[in-house]
């Protein structure tokens, strides 16, 4: 089993940037498709981005495409989400997740989840 711990969240003004990190332990993340999801208050958890096992295929939600960049460093067992040009509507708890198989943006297909990190974007 793999444990995931997110960090890097915080309060930022609109137009600013944050870099989220997801540190894994227990097993190599090279075994997993990794993704980021987010959940705003009163809203369902939504897909943000995912990356395949070796980082060659990247997928983004339309709402973040062109502003966010997902990456992974399997040697460091860490996944990142660089978030630029942040907007107030990006405010949410951001979760890192790992899937045993399949490139899918569906949250129910992910097997492992972190506790989340809060991102707040002020206008």
Secondary structure, DSSP 8 states (H G I E B T S, - for coil): --EEEEE--EEEETT--EEEEEEEESS-GGGSEEEEEEE-TTS--EEEEEE-TTS--EEE-TTTTTTEEEEEETTTTEEEEEE-S--GGG-EEEEEEEESS-----GGG--EE---EEEEEE-
